[in-house]
Amino acid sequence: MAEAAVIGVPDQLRGNIIKAYVILRQGTEPTEALGRQLIDHVGHEMGPIAKPSSVDFVESLPKAHVRVRLCAGSESTGSGSGVEATFQHLSGDQSAAIYLPATFDAE
């Protein structure tokens, strides 16, 4: 696995479920067995509460560009609304909870 991102998708029974989007390393084939292996690995390493319900293999992930000041008392700033919309489109649900992967610039 090269990169991964997760979102919360509404579920009538559980409230929200975890959906994972994964970019594989070059030369690795996306298979149903690999998706199941990734789900099981997360469950083993992080516990059943963190297990994704599904894994979608993708070519790229949207990223938010975030600017961070590295001094005491400063705040991080950034906007991810376009990225949120992209993940909501991928999930097919406009109410999906979004957890943004980010790139950082240090000032």
Secondary structure as a PSIPRED ss2 file (coil, helix, strand):
# PSIPRED VFORMAT (PSIPRED V4.0)

   1 M C   1.000  0.000  0.000
   2 A C   1.000  0.000  0.000
   3 E E   0.000  0.000  1.000
   4 A E   0.000  0.000  1.000
   5 A E   0.000  0.000  1.000
   6 V E   0.000  0.000  1.000
   7 I E   0.000  0.000  1.000
   8 G E   0.000  0.000  1.000
   9 V E   0.000  0.000  1.000
  10 P E   0.000  0.000  1.000
  11 D E   0.000  0.000  1.000
  12 Q C   1.000  0.000  0.000
  13 L C   1.000  0.000  0.000
  14 R C   1.000  0.000  0.000
  15 G E   0.000  0.000  1.000
  16 N E   0.000  0.000  1.000
  17 I E   0.000  0.000  1.000
  18 I E   0.000  0.000  1.000
  19 K E   0.000  0.000  1.000
  20 A E   0.000  0.000  1.000
  21 Y E   0.000  0.000  1.000
  22 V E   0.000  0.000  1.000
  23 I E   0.000  0.000  1.000
  24 L C   1.000  0.000  0.000
  25 R C   1.000  0.000  0.000
  26 Q C   1.000  0.000  0.000
  27 G C   1.000  0.000  0.000
  28 T C   1.000  0.000  0.000
  29 E C   1.000  0.000  0.000
  30 P C   1.000  0.000  0.000
  31 T C   1.000  0.000  0.000
  32 E H   0.000  1.000  0.000
  33 A H   0.000  1.000  0.000
  34 L H   0.000  1.000  0.000
  35 G H   0.000  1.000  0.000
  36 R H   0.000  1.000  0.000
  37 Q H   0.000  1.000  0.000
  38 L H   0.000  1.000  0.000
  39 I H   0.000  1.000  0.000
  40 D H   0.000  1.000  0.000
  41 H H   0.000  1.000  0.000
  42 V H   0.000  1.000  0.000
  43 G H   0.000  1.000  0.000
  44 H H   0.000  1.000  0.000
  45 E H   0.000  1.000  0.000
  46 M H   0.000  1.000  0.000
  47 G C   1.000  0.000  0.000
  48 P H   0.000  1.000  0.000
  49 I H   0.000  1.000  0.000
  50 A H   0.000  1.000  0.000
  51 K C   1.000  0.000  0.000
  52 P C   1.000  0.000  0.000
  53 S C   1.000  0.000  0.000
  54 S E   0.000  0.000  1.000
  55 V E   0.000  0.000  1.000
  56 D E   0.000  0.000  1.000
  57 F E   0.000  0.000  1.000
  58 V C   1.000  0.000  0.000
  59 E C   1.000  0.000  0.000
  60 S C   1.000  0.000  0.000
  61 L C   1.000  0.000  0.000
  62 P C   1.000  0.000  0.000
  63 K C   1.000  0.000  0.000
  64 A E   0.000  0.000  1.000
  65 H E   0.000  0.000  1.000
  66 V E   0.000  0.000  1.000
  67 R E   0.000  0.000  1.000
  68 V E   0.000  0.000  1.000
  69 R C   1.000  0.000  0.000
  70 L C   1.000  0.000  0.000
  71 C C   1.000  0.000  0.000
  72 A C   1.000  0.000  0.000
  73 G C   1.000  0.000  0.000
  74 S C   1.000  0.000  0.000
  75 E C   1.000  0.000  0.000
  76 S C   1.000  0.000  0.000
  77 T E   0.000  0.000  1.000
  78 G E   0.000  0.000  1.000
  79 S C   1.000  0.000  0.000
  80 G C   1.000  0.000  0.000
  81 S H   0.000  1.000  0.000
  82 G H   0.000  1.000  0.000
  83 V H   0.000  1.000  0.000
  84 E H   0.000  1.000  0.000
  85 A H   0.000  1.000  0.000
  86 T H   0.000  1.000  0.000
  87 F H   0.000  1.000  0.000
  88 Q H   0.000  1.000  0.000
  89 H H   0.000  1.000  0.000
  90 L H   0.000  1.000  0.000
  91 S H   0.000  1.000  0.000
  92 G C   1.000  0.000  0.000
  93 D C   1.000  0.000  0.000
  94 Q C   1.000  0.000  0.000
  95 S C   1.000  0.000  0.000
  96 A C   1.000  0.000  0.000
  97 A E   0.000  0.000  1.000
  98 I E   0.000  0.000  1.000
  99 Y C   1.000  0.000  0.000
 100 L C   1.000  0.000  0.000
 101 P C   1.000  0.000  0.000
 102 A E   0.000  0.000  1.000
 103 T E   0.000  0.000  1.000
 104 F E   0.000  0.000  1.000
 105 D E   0.000  0.000  1.000
 106 A E   0.000  0.000  1.000
 107 E C   1.000  0.000  0.000
